[in-house]
Amino acid sequence: MLDDHIMNLIQMCGGSPHADLIKEMIITALKLVEEPTDRGDIKILNAALRELRFAFKLFSAYRNVRKVTVFGSARTREDDPAYHQAVTFAQRIIQHGYMVITGAGDGIMKGAQEGAGRNMSFGVNIQLPFEQIPNIYIENDPKLVTFKYFFTRKLIFVKETDAIALFAGGFGTLDEGFESLTLMQTGKSDIMPIVLIDAPGETYWIEWRGHLERQLLKRGLIAPEDASFVKTTDNAEEAVREIVNFYRNYHSSRYVGERFIIRLEHPVTDEMLDKLNTDFKDILIKGSIERSPVLPEESHEAELMHLPRLSLFFNRKNFGRLRQLIDAVNTLGGP
């Protein structure tokens, strides 16, 4: 009976092809009525759902545009070389059709949005005990959204982007960088390029990476292939090339049952396919890397139907090696 009432309510609101999932959310909310849930907990649930719904709506109109999320210190001054590097990087990346997402604050965030310009920028702001006013390049823009919680904001940073660029920063920048790496290392987010960008001649990220190699890698706390997730440079053009080349032939990927499907811009030759199977057989649980038609489960993605595909039974463990496979696809495939 309750299910019928909920489905009728959804229909009264215009109906939805996702009515089954909306029904589950409503039922989950109604369970709070019969459970001794603290009002503070309900406020968290309510605010998180409202924030995410609004952000999804905002970004939905730009889903077909590649984006790069820029992290870095809000304390970086405008006369700092790192600020100018952020401006230059953003200027260069938008020339390749990318939009820029930042936390909307000052410092590196302001520099990146100065370089990208208002039309090519998103701001993902956060409410803090001290007011964080959006920078002048995104203030009052319809592509600015403000979050109450870091966890919802961080979800949007990663979910809505195709690449991540990190400049020198404090706790927040390092937190965002490590979380992005953890999500990829564990397969909880799509693999994407992460570029660590120093100002020319500076060594912030070189020293950070050295610590990882001396402590984490030497102790066996990360795998050698995990280093493939990041590129370190003090050259803005090189940073842009790292991101653009990642999508030179690789387009996107998804799981269909046990199969991992890689969508390509250009098909691979028989020779290329043989090399991929030779070099990456260690990450297959069975079978081989094969060309694949569009599977029935992908039929709703009409805009991707034309793309050639590879299919493999990936072990869902060695994601650093999966990044290396994508690099190989970009090196071997395409014009």
N, C-alpha and C positions, 0 to 999 in steps of 0.2 A: 504493500500500500504506500509506504513512504517513497519507495523507488518511483512509483507512478506519479506521485505528487511532484517529485523533483524533476522528473522528465517533462511533465506538463509545464512546470515553471520555466525550464530551459526553452521549451517550445514557445511559450508566451513572450520570451525575451528575443525571439527571432530564430531560435534553433541553432545548432552547431554540428559540424561533422565530427567534433570531438566531444559530443555530449556525454559519452561514457566516462571520460576523464573528469569532466566538469562535475558530473554526478558524484564521483568518488571524492572530489574535494569538498563538495557540500556535505556529504555524509560524514567526512572527517571533521568538519567544523561543527556539525550537529552533535557529534560524540562529546564535545566539550560541555554540552548541557548536562549530561549524565555523569560526567567525571569530575572529581574534586580538583579542578585545575585552578591554579592561582591566577588572579587577574593580571598580574605582571606578565605571566607566561602567555596569556591570551593576547595581551598588547603586543608582545614580540611577534607572535604569529600573524596578527592583523597587519602590523606595520610592514613586515617582511613581504607578505603577499601583495600588499598595495604597491610597495616600492618596485617589486619585480614585474608586476603587471604593467605598470606605467613604463618601465624601462624597456620591456619587450615591445610594447606598442611603439615607443620612440624609435627603436633600432629597426623595427620590421620593414620600414620603408627603404632601408639602406642595406638589406641583407645581401644584395648582389654586388656590393662594392667592397673591395678589399680594404682592410683597416689595420693600423698598427697602434698598439697601446704603448705610450711613453711614460716611464716611471723615472723619478728623480727628485732631488731635494727641493722643497719649497723655499729653502733658505739661500739658494744660490743667487748671488747678486747679478744684475744685468751687465756689469763690467767683467764678470768672470768668464774665462775662456770656455768653460763648460756650457754656459748660457748661450754663447754664440754658436757652439757646436750643435746644441739642440735646435736653434733656429735654422742652421744650415741643413741638418738632417731632415727636418720637416719640409723645408723648401724642396729638397731633392726627392723625397719619397712621394710627395703629391704629384710630381711630374710624371710618375708612373701610374697615376690613377688611384692612389691610396688616400684614405682619410685618416685623420689622427685622433686618437682618444687620449685624454689626460685626466688627471684628478681635478682640473679646473683651477688650481691654486696658483701661487706665485712661483718664482724660481724656474726650474727646468720645465715645469708644466706651462708656465707663461711663455717661455722661449719657444717651446714646440708649437704652441698655438699661434704665436706671432709668425713663425715660419710657415705654418700651414694655412693661416688665414681663417677667418670666421666660417666661410662657406664649407671648408674642408675639415672642420673640427667638431668634436664632441667633448663635452665636459661632464665628468662623473664626480660630482662634489660630495663632501661628507660634512655632516653636522658635528661640530666639536664643541667642548666646553668654552673654548675661545672661538670667536666667530672666524670662519674661513670664508672670506669674500671671494667670489669668482674673479679671475683676472679679467682685464679689460677686453681681451680678445674673444671671450666666450660669455661674458656677463650679459644677461637678458636674452640670450640666444635660445630659440626653441629646441636646440639640440643639447641643452644643459639640463641635467637631472641631479637632484640632491638626495642623498641617502642618509638615513639615521644610523644604519648598522654597517660596519665594515664588511661583514660576511656577505651581505647582499651586493654591496658595491664591488667587492673583489670577484664575485661570480660574474658580474657583467663585464668587468675588465677582461676576463679570460674568455668568456663565452662569445662575446661579440667581436673578437679580434682575430686576425690572421697572422700576426707577428707581434713580438714584444721587444721593445728597445729600452734598455736600462742605462741611465746616466748615474753619476756619483750621487749617493744619497745616504740617509740615515737609517734608523730602524725600519721605517715604513718601506723604503725602497728595497732593503735586503729581505724583508718579510715577503714582499710581493714577488721578488725574484726567486727566492727559495720555494715559495708555494707553487709558482708556475712550473718550476723544475720538478717538484714532487708530483704534481698532477700528471705531467708527461711521463715521468719515470714509472709511475704506477698505472698508467693507462686510463686515468680518470679525466683526461682532456685530450683533444686532438693534438697531434704533434705539429708544431709550428716553429719557425725560426725565432731564436732568442739571441739578440745582439747586445753585447756589453760595450758601451761606447764611452771612451775616455776623451777628454779634451786633448788636442795635439800635444804629444810629449809627456802627458801625465800617466800615472801608473796605478790609479785606484783599482781598476778591474784586473789589471795584470797581477797585482799583489793579492787580490781576492782569489783569483784563479790559482795562484801559486799555493795559497793556504789549502785550497781544496785538494790539490795534487799531493802536497806534503803530508796532510793529515787524513783527509777522508779516503783518498785513493790508496795511499801507502798502507793504511790500516785495513783496507778491504771493505770500507763502509759504503763505497759506491763502486760500480763496475767501470772498467776502463772505457767501455763504449758510451758511458753516460756523459763523457766529455763532449760527445758529438752534439749534444743539445745546444751548446752555446758557442758563439763566435765572439772573440775579443778584438777590438780594434780602436785606434784613435783617429780613424779616417772616415768621415761621414759618407763619402762615396762608396767605400768598401762595405760599410754597414748597409747601405741601400742595396748594393749588389747581392749581399747575402740573403736579403729578404726577397728580392725580385727573382733571383735564381732558384730559390726554393720552389717557386711556382712556375718554373720554366717549362716543365712537362707534367709534374705532379699537380693535380687539381684539388682533390679531396679524397676522403676515405670513409668507410663505415663498415660495421659488421652486419652480415646477413647470416643468422644462425651461427654455425661454426666458421664460416668463411669470412676472411677479411678482404674487402673489395677496395682496390686502389683505382681511382678514376684518373685518367690521363688526358693531356691535351693532344698528344700524338701517340700513335701505336708504336710498340717496340717490335723490332725485327726478330726473326728466329734466332739469330746469333746473339742478340742482346738478351733474349729470354733464357738461352742456354747459360750465359754468363751469370745472370741473376740466380738461377738455380744452383750453379756451382758455388757461388760466393755466399749464398744465404740459406743453404739447406739446413744449417744448424738451428734456425728459428722456426722450422716447420715441424708440426707434430705428425703430419702424414702428407702423402701426395707430393705435389710439386707446384711451383708458381705457374699459373696457366692464364691464357687469355680467357675472358669471360664475357658472355652476352649480358644484356641488362636483365637482372633477375626480377621475378614478379614482385618481390618486396620493395623494389626501387621504382615501380611503375608510377607512383604518385609524384616523383621528382622529374617532371616533364622537362625542365630546363637543363637536366643533366643527361637525358636519354642518348644524346649524340656522342657522348664521350666514350672512347675505348677504355677497356677495363682489364685489370689483372686480378686474379683470385688466388688466395693462398690460405692454408690452415695454419695461421700464426699461433705461436705458443702462448701469447698474451702475457709474456713475462719479460722478454728482452727488448724493451722499448727503445733503448739506445741503439740496438742493432736495427730496429725498425726505422729509426731516423737515418741510419746509414743506408738502408735499402732505398729510402726515398731519395737520398743524395745520389745513389747509383742510377736510379730511374731518370733523374734530371741530367746526369752526365751522359748516359747512354742514349736516351730517347730525345726525339724532337729534332728540329732543323738546326 
